[in-house]
Amino acid sequence: MKAAKRAILPVVLIAFLAAGCESIQEVLNLQKPGAKMTGLKFADVKLDSAILLFDVEIDNPYPVVLPLLNMDYGLSSGANRFLSGSADLQTTVPAKSTKAVSLPAGINYLEVLKALGGIRPGSEIPYQAKLGLAVDTPGLGRITLPLKKDGRIVLPNISDIDVKDIWNMIKPD
């Protein structure tokens, strides 16, 4: 009698889970989110620093929000790798939806210009971007989505930089 009860309990639990909540079934399918990089642009450009925005479209197949944890990034132009780093992210993608986000990375603008050697502000350069976007999935835990994009970007011109930034760097203390 005890053996029969022990054999029935796992069958009942499996039947309950199989017939139960749709979200449990979806998580058990172990679907992965999708992502693609759609663009790259500069924002908040100052004389010595800037914010680089990686435009990414993320598809969340889960019935719960998808937290974005961080990203590792690298940029090169031809054979010249000129930027790499990582940035913590504090955003989410709503359940069962696609969301376009601009993921920011702070950079030293002057160092980027030096690394590119001979490139001047206002120049258009070809780039190859590689991102690793870490997300916290409900079924798989933390995973990294690899993204790549080739394109062209115009480096901000000095005229785009606020005169206040220049004054703050040269003013006497």
C-alpha positions in Angstrom: 0.0 0.0 0.0 2.8 2.4 0.9 4.6 1.6 -2.3 1.5 2.4 -4.4 1.2 5.8 -2.7 4.8 6.5 -3.3 4.4 5.6 -7.0 1.3 7.7 -7.4 2.7 10.9 -5.8 5.3 11.7 -8.6 2.7 11.0 -11.3 0.2 13.4 -9.6 2.9 16.1 -9.3 3.9 15.8 -13.0 0.3 15.9 -14.1 -0.4 18.9 -11.9 2.6 20.7 -13.4 1.8 19.7 -17.0 -1.8 20.9 -16.7 -1.0 23.8 -14.5 0.2 27.4 -15.2 1.1 28.3 -18.7 4.1 30.3 -17.5 5.6 27.2 -15.9 5.3 25.3 -19.2 6.9 28.2 -21.1 9.8 28.4 -18.6 10.3 24.7 -18.9 10.7 25.0 -22.7 13.9 27.0 -21.9 13.3 29.6 -24.6 16.1 32.1 -25.0 15.6 35.8 -25.4 16.7 37.4 -28.7 18.6 40.6 -29.2 20.1 42.6 -32.1 22.2 45.8 -32.2 20.5 48.3 -34.4 22.8 51.3 -34.1 25.5 53.3 -32.3 25.6 57.0 -31.5 27.3 59.6 -29.3 25.5 61.6 -26.6 26.5 64.1 -24.0 29.8 64.9 -25.7 32.3 67.0 -23.8 35.8 68.0 -24.5 37.3 65.0 -22.7 34.4 62.5 -22.4 31.2 61.3 -24.0 28.5 58.7 -23.7 28.3 56.1 -26.4 24.8 54.7 -26.9 24.4 51.1 -28.2 20.9 50.8 -29.6 19.7 47.3 -29.0 16.3 45.6 -29.6 15.6 42.8 -27.1 12.8 40.2 -27.5 11.6 38.8 -24.2 9.7 35.5 -24.7 9.0 35.0 -21.0 5.7 35.7 -19.1 7.8 37.7 -16.6 10.0 40.8 -17.0 13.6 40.2 -18.2 16.3 42.1 -16.2 19.3 43.3 -18.2 22.3 43.0 -15.9 25.4 44.4 -17.8 27.2 44.5 -21.1 30.7 44.1 -22.2 31.6 46.0 -25.4 34.4 46.4 -27.8 34.8 48.6 -30.9 37.3 48.5 -33.6 37.9 50.2 -36.9 39.6 48.0 -39.4 42.3 46.2 -37.4 42.5 49.0 -34.8 40.7 48.1 -31.6 40.0 51.5 -30.0 37.5 50.9 -27.2 36.5 48.2 -24.8 34.9 48.1 -21.4 31.8 47.1 -19.5 28.7 48.8 -18.1 26.2 47.9 -15.5 22.6 48.1 -16.7 19.5 48.9 -14.7 16.6 48.2 -17.0 14.1 45.5 -17.9 12.2 44.3 -20.8 8.4 43.8 -20.2 7.0 40.3 -20.3 6.2 38.8 -23.7 7.4 41.9 -25.6 10.1 43.5 -27.6 11.8 46.7 -26.4 14.3 49.0 -28.0 16.8 50.4 -25.5 19.9 52.6 -25.8 22.5 51.1 -23.5 25.0 53.8 -22.4 28.8 53.4 -22.0 30.9 56.3 -20.7 34.1 56.8 -22.7 37.2 59.1 -22.6 36.6 60.9 -25.9 40.2 62.3 -26.1 41.7 58.7 -25.6 39.4 57.4 -28.4 40.7 60.1 -30.8 44.3 59.3 -29.8 43.7 55.6 -30.3 42.4 56.1 -33.8 45.5 57.9 -34.8 45.1 60.7 -37.4 41.3 60.7 -37.3 39.9 64.1 -36.5 36.6 65.1 -34.9 33.8 65.2 -37.5 35.3 62.3 -39.4 33.2 59.3 -40.4 34.7 56.0 -39.5 33.7 52.4 -40.1 33.3 50.3 -37.0 32.8 46.8 -35.9 31.0 46.5 -32.5 30.9 43.4 -30.4 28.6 43.3 -27.3 27.9 40.7 -24.7 24.6 41.5 -23.1 24.0 39.7 -19.8 20.4 38.9 -18.9 18.7 37.1 -16.0 16.4 34.5 -17.5 13.8 32.6 -15.4 14.6 29.2 -16.9 18.3 29.4 -17.6 19.6 31.9 -15.0 22.2 34.4 -16.1 23.1 34.1 -19.8 25.1 36.4 -22.2 23.7 37.2 -25.6 26.4 37.9 -28.1 25.8 40.8 -30.5 27.7 42.1 -33.5 27.2 45.0 -35.9 29.3 46.7 -38.6 28.5 50.3 -39.5 29.8 53.8 -39.8 29.7 56.5 -37.2 30.6 60.2 -37.3 32.8 61.4 -34.5 31.4 64.5 -32.8 33.0 67.7 -34.0 34.5 70.3 -31.6 31.6 72.7 -32.5 29.3 70.1 -30.9 31.0 70.5 -27.6 29.7 73.1 -25.1 31.9 76.1 -24.5 31.2 75.8 -20.8 33.1 72.5 -20.8 36.2 74.2 -22.2 35.9 77.0 -19.7 35.6 74.5 -16.8 38.8 72.8 -17.9 40.9 76.0 -18.3 39.5 78.4 -15.6 41.8 79.2 -12.7 41.0 77.6 -9.4 
